Amino acid sequence: MHGSRRRREETGTSRHRPHGAGASRRPYISLATRRIEYVACTSNPDGAWTAQQARNLMMQLGDDQPFRLLIRDRDSKFGGPFDEIFRSEGVRVIRTPVRAPNANAYAERWVRTLREDCLDRLLIVGRRHLERVLFVYVPHYNEHRPHRALGLAPPDRLASVPPSPLPARVERRDLLGGLVHEYRAAA
């Protein structure tokens, strides 16, 4: 028997846990802008938790929420209460087809980016630590990280910026202990 399978059977764990201290990350992404609108994490996601996160997102967006559609996978955690929260706000819920990972490609790509930029290089010691990393990384992702699909602009700066002469000095700001860097023209 394969070693990891044997360990799972001996310890009673049913499956391999996601990367990052066994925590599940649930991002809400605006597909048009690639902006991360909301992300939450927990080690034991269930239907009540996902419904609460949906409420939190809708409260954060307020009355001006611009979304018409929500694309979600077929996980049992996204049950009736989860869908009803979005329907009550006028958002149409679309479930991805069965066994079609490309239908949720944007979320999968964000998780891959998060892992490559942060989680594979950090030892996450718990849920609070993961929340702190996400608290720092998500604004960096939205405000500074270039995206090829957006013409190398970050999601929060979609308006094209005219080319400017190179600055005389550039300042670097380190995030997450120097793991991620942000650059800007020095004054």
Short mmCIF file of the C-alpha atoms (twelve columns), coordinates in Angstrom:
data_MODEL
# 
_entry.id   MODEL 
# 
loop_
_atom_site.group_PDB 
_atom_site.id 
_atom_site.type_symbol 
_atom_site.label_atom_id 
_atom_site.label_alt_id 
_atom_site.label_comp_id 
_atom_site.label_asym_id 
_atom_site.label_seq_id 
_atom_site.Cartn_x 
_atom_site.Cartn_y 
_atom_site.Cartn_z 
_atom_site.pdbx_PDB_model_num 
ATOM 1   C CA . MET A 1   0.000   0.000  0.000   1 
ATOM 2   C CA . HIS A 2   1.229   3.515  -0.787  1 
ATOM 3   C CA . GLY A 3   2.744   5.332  2.231   1 
ATOM 4   C CA . SER A 4   0.534   8.428  2.301   1 
ATOM 5   C CA . ARG A 5   -2.600  6.342  1.786   1 
ATOM 6   C CA . ARG A 6   -1.568  4.061  4.650   1 
ATOM 7   C CA . ARG A 7   -0.946  7.090  6.912   1 
ATOM 8   C CA . ARG A 8   -4.391  8.480  6.077   1 
ATOM 9   C CA . GLU A 9   -6.005  5.155  6.921   1 
ATOM 10  C CA . GLU A 10  -4.020  4.808  10.157  1 
ATOM 11  C CA . THR A 11  -4.770  8.335  11.328  1 
ATOM 12  C CA . GLY A 12  -8.384  8.300  10.172  1 
ATOM 13  C CA . THR A 13  -8.058  11.302 7.839   1 
ATOM 14  C CA . SER A 14  -10.221 10.839 4.788   1 
ATOM 15  C CA . ARG A 15  -8.276  12.929 2.291   1 
ATOM 16  C CA . HIS A 16  -5.272  15.140 1.796   1 
ATOM 17  C CA . ARG A 17  -5.752  18.608 3.268   1 
ATOM 18  C CA . PRO A 18  -5.267  21.739 1.149   1 
ATOM 19  C CA . HIS A 19  -1.967  23.630 1.380   1 
ATOM 20  C CA . GLY A 20  -1.636  26.104 4.229   1 
ATOM 21  C CA . ALA A 21  -2.105  24.570 7.682   1 
ATOM 22  C CA . GLY A 22  -5.086  22.520 6.567   1 
ATOM 23  C CA . ALA A 23  -7.086  25.613 5.764   1 
ATOM 24  C CA . SER A 24  -9.624  26.022 3.014   1 
ATOM 25  C CA . ARG A 25  -9.487  29.315 1.097   1 
ATOM 26  C CA . ARG A 26  -12.666 30.622 -0.527  1 
ATOM 27  C CA . PRO A 27  -11.990 33.528 -2.910  1 
ATOM 28  C CA . TYR A 28  -14.660 35.700 -4.514  1 
ATOM 29  C CA . ILE A 29  -13.207 37.064 -7.765  1 
ATOM 30  C CA . SER A 30  -14.595 39.628 -10.190 1 
ATOM 31  C CA . LEU A 31  -13.920 37.999 -13.568 1 
ATOM 32  C CA . ALA A 32  -13.972 41.238 -15.572 1 
ATOM 33  C CA . THR A 33  -11.262 42.900 -13.494 1 
ATOM 34  C CA . ARG A 34  -9.564  39.855 -11.880 1 
ATOM 35  C CA . ARG A 35  -9.998  41.679 -8.569  1 
ATOM 36  C CA . ILE A 36  -10.211 39.619 -5.384  1 
ATOM 37  C CA . GLU A 37  -13.355 40.967 -3.755  1 
ATOM 38  C CA . TYR A 38  -13.319 38.823 -0.639  1 
ATOM 39  C CA . VAL A 39  -11.410 35.847 0.694   1 
ATOM 40  C CA . ALA A 40  -11.984 33.820 3.838   1 
ATOM 41  C CA . CYS A 41  -10.313 30.784 5.311   1 
ATOM 42  C CA . THR A 42  -11.159 28.068 7.786   1 
ATOM 43  C CA . SER A 43  -9.952  24.590 8.600   1 
ATOM 44  C CA . ASN A 44  -13.478 23.118 8.625   1 
ATOM 45  C CA . PRO A 45  -15.690 24.676 5.953   1 
ATOM 46  C CA . ASP A 46  -19.324 23.634 6.053   1 
ATOM 47  C CA . GLY A 47  -22.624 24.943 4.751   1 
ATOM 48  C CA . ALA A 48  -23.212 27.348 7.634   1 
ATOM 49  C CA . TRP A 49  -19.702 28.817 7.284   1 
ATOM 50  C CA . THR A 50  -20.002 29.347 3.517   1 
ATOM 51  C CA . ALA A 51  -23.426 30.966 3.970   1 
ATOM 52  C CA . GLN A 52  -21.942 33.328 6.574   1 
ATOM 53  C CA . GLN A 53  -19.103 34.250 4.203   1 
ATOM 54  C CA . ALA A 54  -21.667 35.004 1.495   1 
ATOM 55  C CA . ARG A 55  -23.467 37.325 3.942   1 
ATOM 56  C CA . ASN A 56  -20.142 38.973 4.831   1 
ATOM 57  C CA . LEU A 57  -19.363 39.567 1.150   1 
ATOM 58  C CA . MET A 58  -22.761 41.087 0.463   1 
ATOM 59  C CA . MET A 59  -22.449 43.351 3.516   1 
ATOM 60  C CA . GLN A 60  -18.965 44.418 2.421   1 
ATOM 61  C CA . LEU A 61  -20.198 45.275 -1.083  1 
ATOM 62  C CA . GLY A 62  -23.251 47.082 0.249   1 
ATOM 63  C CA . ASP A 63  -26.165 48.265 -1.873  1 
ATOM 64  C CA . ASP A 64  -23.914 49.124 -4.800  1 
ATOM 65  C CA . GLN A 65  -22.892 45.528 -5.481  1 
ATOM 66  C CA . PRO A 66  -22.206 45.328 -9.227  1 
ATOM 67  C CA . PHE A 67  -22.517 41.576 -9.756  1 
ATOM 68  C CA . ARG A 68  -25.179 39.817 -11.793 1 
ATOM 69  C CA . LEU A 69  -23.761 36.266 -11.738 1 
ATOM 70  C CA . LEU A 70  -22.006 33.983 -9.285  1 
ATOM 71  C CA . ILE A 71  -20.197 30.959 -10.685 1 
ATOM 72  C CA . ARG A 72  -19.579 28.280 -8.086  1 
ATOM 73  C CA . ASP A 73  -18.562 24.643 -8.029  1 
ATOM 74  C CA . ARG A 74  -20.824 21.762 -7.044  1 
ATOM 75  C CA . ASP A 75  -19.398 21.261 -3.575  1 
ATOM 76  C CA . SER A 76  -22.060 20.297 -1.033  1 
ATOM 77  C CA . LYS A 77  -20.921 23.191 1.177   1 
ATOM 78  C CA . PHE A 78  -22.649 25.556 -1.237  1 
ATOM 79  C CA . GLY A 79  -26.180 24.519 -0.418  1 
ATOM 80  C CA . GLY A 80  -29.552 26.216 -0.435  1 
ATOM 81  C CA . PRO A 81  -28.822 28.944 2.149   1 
ATOM 82  C CA . PHE A 82  -25.639 29.973 0.301   1 
ATOM 83  C CA . ASP A 83  -27.446 30.289 -3.020  1 
ATOM 84  C CA . GLU A 84  -30.444 32.021 -1.453  1 
ATOM 85  C CA . ILE A 85  -28.276 34.834 -0.050  1 
ATOM 86  C CA . PHE A 86  -27.123 35.729 -3.552  1 
ATOM 87  C CA . ARG A 87  -30.546 35.243 -5.144  1 
ATOM 88  C CA . SER A 88  -32.090 37.611 -2.584  1 
ATOM 89  C CA . GLU A 89  -29.660 40.282 -3.813  1 
ATOM 90  C CA . GLY A 90  -30.576 39.681 -7.465  1 
ATOM 91  C CA . VAL A 91  -27.479 37.632 -8.308  1 
ATOM 92  C CA . ARG A 92  -28.004 34.584 -10.518 1 
ATOM 93  C CA . VAL A 93  -26.126 31.495 -9.253  1 
ATOM 94  C CA . ILE A 94  -24.555 29.219 -11.873 1 
ATOM 95  C CA . ARG A 95  -23.061 25.870 -10.907 1 
ATOM 96  C CA . THR A 96  -20.073 24.616 -12.878 1 
ATOM 97  C CA . PRO A 97  -20.510 21.404 -14.872 1 
ATOM 98  C CA . VAL A 98  -19.578 18.103 -13.269 1 
ATOM 99  C CA . ARG A 99  -15.856 17.262 -13.534 1 
ATOM 100 C CA . ALA A 100 -14.997 20.419 -15.449 1 
ATOM 101 C CA . PRO A 101 -12.106 22.132 -13.627 1 
ATOM 102 C CA . ASN A 102 -11.633 24.625 -16.482 1 
ATOM 103 C CA . ALA A 103 -15.070 26.063 -15.742 1 
ATOM 104 C CA . ASN A 104 -13.623 27.447 -12.503 1 
ATOM 105 C CA . ALA A 105 -10.261 28.378 -14.034 1 
ATOM 106 C CA . TYR A 106 -10.065 31.902 -12.585 1 
ATOM 107 C CA . ALA A 107 -10.362 30.692 -8.997  1 
ATOM 108 C CA . GLU A 108 -7.949  27.824 -9.666  1 
ATOM 109 C CA . ARG A 109 -5.422  30.240 -11.181 1 
ATOM 110 C CA . TRP A 110 -5.695  32.606 -8.225  1 
ATOM 111 C CA . VAL A 111 -5.053  29.772 -5.779  1 
ATOM 112 C CA . ARG A 112 -2.037  28.721 -7.873  1 
ATOM 113 C CA . THR A 113 -0.711  32.309 -7.889  1 
ATOM 114 C CA . LEU A 114 -1.199  32.591 -4.133  1 
ATOM 115 C CA . ARG A 115 0.653   29.336 -3.588  1 
ATOM 116 C CA . GLU A 116 3.545   30.271 -5.893  1 
ATOM 117 C CA . ASP A 117 3.932   33.821 -4.578  1 
ATOM 118 C CA . CYS A 118 3.415   33.149 -0.873  1 
ATOM 119 C CA . LEU A 119 2.331   29.854 0.568   1 
ATOM 120 C CA . ASP A 120 5.025   27.640 -0.965  1 
ATOM 121 C CA . ARG A 121 7.659   29.920 0.578   1 
ATOM 122 C CA . LEU A 122 6.138   30.353 4.034   1 
ATOM 123 C CA . LEU A 123 5.507   27.958 6.871   1 
ATOM 124 C CA . ILE A 124 1.917   28.711 7.818   1 
ATOM 125 C CA . VAL A 125 1.416   27.781 11.457  1 
ATOM 126 C CA . GLY A 126 -2.320  28.261 11.802  1 
ATOM 127 C CA . ARG A 127 -5.510  29.883 10.594  1 
ATOM 128 C CA . ARG A 128 -4.706  33.297 12.090  1 
ATOM 129 C CA . HIS A 129 -1.302  33.284 10.411  1 
ATOM 130 C CA . LEU A 130 -2.914  32.411 7.067   1 
ATOM 131 C CA . GLU A 131 -5.457  35.206 7.555   1 
ATOM 132 C CA . ARG A 132 -2.628  37.671 8.218   1 
ATOM 133 C CA . VAL A 133 -0.772  36.565 5.063   1 
ATOM 134 C CA . LEU A 134 -3.978  36.944 3.026   1 
ATOM 135 C CA . PHE A 135 -4.638  40.348 4.641   1 
ATOM 136 C CA . VAL A 136 -1.270  41.543 3.275   1 
ATOM 137 C CA . TYR A 137 -1.245  39.659 -0.047  1 
ATOM 138 C CA . VAL A 138 -4.753  40.425 -1.364  1 
ATOM 139 C CA . PRO A 139 -4.243  44.240 -1.444  1 
ATOM 140 C CA . HIS A 140 -0.865  43.659 -3.124  1 
ATOM 141 C CA . TYR A 141 -2.561  41.421 -5.699  1 
ATOM 142 C CA . ASN A 142 -5.326  43.960 -6.366  1 
ATOM 143 C CA . GLU A 143 -3.229  47.145 -6.356  1 
ATOM 144 C CA . HIS A 144 0.290   46.238 -7.532  1 
ATOM 145 C CA . ARG A 145 0.631   42.809 -9.140  1 
ATOM 146 C CA . PRO A 146 0.564   43.006 -12.960 1 
ATOM 147 C CA . HIS A 147 -1.785  40.735 -14.926 1 
ATOM 148 C CA . ARG A 148 -1.172  39.711 -18.532 1 
ATOM 149 C CA . ALA A 149 -4.894  39.608 -19.301 1 
ATOM 150 C CA . LEU A 150 -5.162  43.240 -18.159 1 
ATOM 151 C CA . GLY A 151 -2.236  44.552 -20.241 1 
ATOM 152 C CA . LEU A 152 0.160   44.201 -17.292 1 
ATOM 153 C CA . ALA A 153 -1.991  46.472 -15.142 1 
ATOM 154 C CA . PRO A 154 -3.157  45.494 -11.664 1 
ATOM 155 C CA . PRO A 155 -6.927  44.977 -11.186 1 
ATOM 156 C CA . ASP A 156 -7.437  48.263 -9.338  1 
ATOM 157 C CA . ARG A 157 -5.681  50.327 -12.054 1 
ATOM 158 C CA . LEU A 158 -7.477  49.296 -15.221 1 
ATOM 159 C CA . ALA A 159 -7.333  52.739 -16.801 1 
ATOM 160 C CA . SER A 160 -4.353  52.853 -19.099 1 
ATOM 161 C CA . VAL A 161 -1.539  54.928 -17.688 1 
ATOM 162 C CA . PRO A 162 0.387   56.922 -20.297 1 
ATOM 163 C CA . PRO A 163 4.088   56.048 -20.463 1 
ATOM 164 C CA . SER A 164 6.183   58.376 -18.379 1 
ATOM 165 C CA . PRO A 165 9.915   58.965 -18.264 1 
ATOM 166 C CA . LEU A 166 11.835  56.653 -15.983 1 
ATOM 167 C CA . PRO A 167 12.095  58.028 -12.455 1 
ATOM 168 C CA . ALA A 168 15.487  59.066 -11.096 1 
ATOM 169 C CA . ARG A 169 14.945  56.958 -7.969  1 
ATOM 170 C CA . VAL A 170 12.803  53.939 -7.220  1 
ATOM 171 C CA . GLU A 171 11.685  52.884 -3.745  1 
ATOM 172 C CA . ARG A 172 11.063  49.257 -2.829  1 
ATOM 173 C CA . ARG A 173 8.578   48.226 -0.163  1 
ATOM 174 C CA . ASP A 174 8.926   44.712 1.236   1 
ATOM 175 C CA . LEU A 175 5.841   42.732 2.237   1 
ATOM 176 C CA . LEU A 176 5.626   39.450 4.143   1 
ATOM 177 C CA . GLY A 177 9.175   39.724 5.429   1 
ATOM 178 C CA . GLY A 178 10.659  40.526 2.014   1 
ATOM 179 C CA . LEU A 179 8.873   37.716 0.173   1 
ATOM 180 C CA . VAL A 180 6.866   40.136 -1.975  1 
ATOM 181 C CA . HIS A 181 8.174   43.490 -3.227  1 
ATOM 182 C CA . GLU A 182 6.335   46.588 -4.410  1 
ATOM 183 C CA . TYR A 183 8.107   49.348 -6.345  1 
ATOM 184 C CA . ARG A 184 7.215   53.002 -6.885  1 
ATOM 185 C CA . ALA A 185 8.888   56.207 -8.004  1 
ATOM 186 C CA . ALA A 186 10.636  58.017 -5.156  1 
ATOM 187 C CA . ALA A 187 9.611   61.610 -4.507  1 
# 
